[in-house]
Amino acid sequence: MSYAGDVGSRLRQLRAQQGLSLQDVERKSNGEWKAAVVGSYERGDRNISAARLCELAEFYGVSPSELLPTDETPRQMGVPASMMIDLQTLLRQNGDWDGVRRYVESIQVQRGDYNQKVLSIRAEDVRAMAIMMGTTPEGYLELLRIAGVLIG
């Protein structure tokens, strides 16, 4: 994925965490942020300037650095740098999912993200949760897909 695509993915995840549609962003910003423009940033179709990135970060109430991709952890084969999980579906899972639910709750506390609908998780989170489930990161992603927890 391109750098613009990585930034766009982070923008989309942040907007989703806040429970906002593109139209909500346009309404909430009184038209400063047009839905079509934000959508093009999120798809990576359009590069965002540093100044506009800072303004959008302020609108979302986060540090601009949270919108920038990082290369902190080498990517595993088949494991994206970040992805979204459906928290409500996760809560309905039975069996060995208790440790994963506690881990996800700790991420929410750390980030101050309590919307209870979706959560962005990173490759390093997938690795930790895979260990809790006794599988590989790739195997864990497949478990999330089968359970309907992984979005997208």
N, C-alpha and C positions, 0 to 999 in steps of 0.2 A: 504494500500500500504506500502511496505517496505521503509526503509530510503533510500536505493540505488535507489529504484523506484522514490521516491520523488525528489532526487537529479537529476536523469535522466530526469524527467519531466521538471524540471527547466532548465536543459541544452538544451533540445529540444526546449522549448519555447524561450530561448534566441537566439538560432541559427535561428529559424524561424523569430523572430523579426528583425534579421539582414538580412533576405532574403537569407540565405545560405542553400544549400543542403549539405548533408554529403560529396559529392564529391567536392563541393566548398571549404569546410573546409580543405580537404586533399590537394587540389591544392594551396589554399591561404597560407597554412602552409609549403609549399614545402615538403610535405610528413611527417612532424613531427607528425601530427595527422591523422592516417589512418581512412578512412571512417568506416570500420568495427569495429574498436575499439571505436570510438566516438558513433557509433550506439549502441554498446553493453552497453556503459555507459548510454545512453539515455533510453534504454529499462529496465535498472536496472538489466541486466543479469550479469554485471561485476561491482565489487566495484572499485571505483577510490580512489587512495591514496591522502592524503592531499597535497603532493607536486605536483602531476599531476593536482589536482583540481585548485591549485593556478596558475599553468602554463596555463591551459585552460582558466581560468578567465582572465589572462593577454592577451591571444590571442584574446578573445572576447572584451577586453577593459572594463571590469567591476571589481568590488571588489569581492574577493572570497566569501564574506558573501552573495552576491546576488544569489549565486548558492546553498546555503544551505537552507533546509526547515526550516520554523519557525512554532511555535505553538502559534502565537500571538492571534488568534481568534479561539474560539471553532467552529468546523464545524457544519453547519446545516445539518439536515438529507437530504440526496440527493443532497447536494451542495458540489462539490469537492473543495479542497483548492485553485486550480487555473485551469483556462481553457483559450482557445483561442477564440477570436471573429474575424470575417471577417469584416474589416473596410469598405471595398468597398460596401459590402451588407448592412451594417448598414447605410451608407450614402444614399442609395437608398430607405430607409424606409420612408413612409409618416406618417402623423398624429402626434401621441403623442411622437415621438422619439427625439424631439429637445433637451429636457433636458438631455437625455441619451447621445446624440452626444456631447453636451457641456461637460458633465462629462468625457467622453472618451478623448476629446481633452485636458482636464486638466491633465489627467493621462499621455498623450503623452508629454505635456510640462514639467511636473514634472520629467519624466524619460529621456527626451531628445530623445524620440523615434518617429521619423517622417516618417517611411517607408510607411505609408498609406496603408498597406496590411493586416496585422494581429496585434493584440494586446493581450498580456497576461493580464487577469484580475484575481483578487483574490476573495476569498469568501466575504471579506468585501466590495469589489467593487460591487459584485452582490447584497448584502444587500442594499447598497445605491441606486443602480439603480432600484431595486424592489420598493423601497419607491417612487421614481419618477414616476414609472409606476402604482402605486397604487395596488401592488400585493405582494405576499410573495416571498422570494428568490426562492423557488421551482417553483412557478408559473412564475416567471420572466425567469428562465432557460427554461421553456417550451415555453414561448413567443419567446425567442432567437432561439430555435430549429425550431419552426414553421416558423419563418421569414427567416430561413437559415443563421442566423448570427453566431450561435455557430459552431465552427469547432470541429469535432470529436464526 
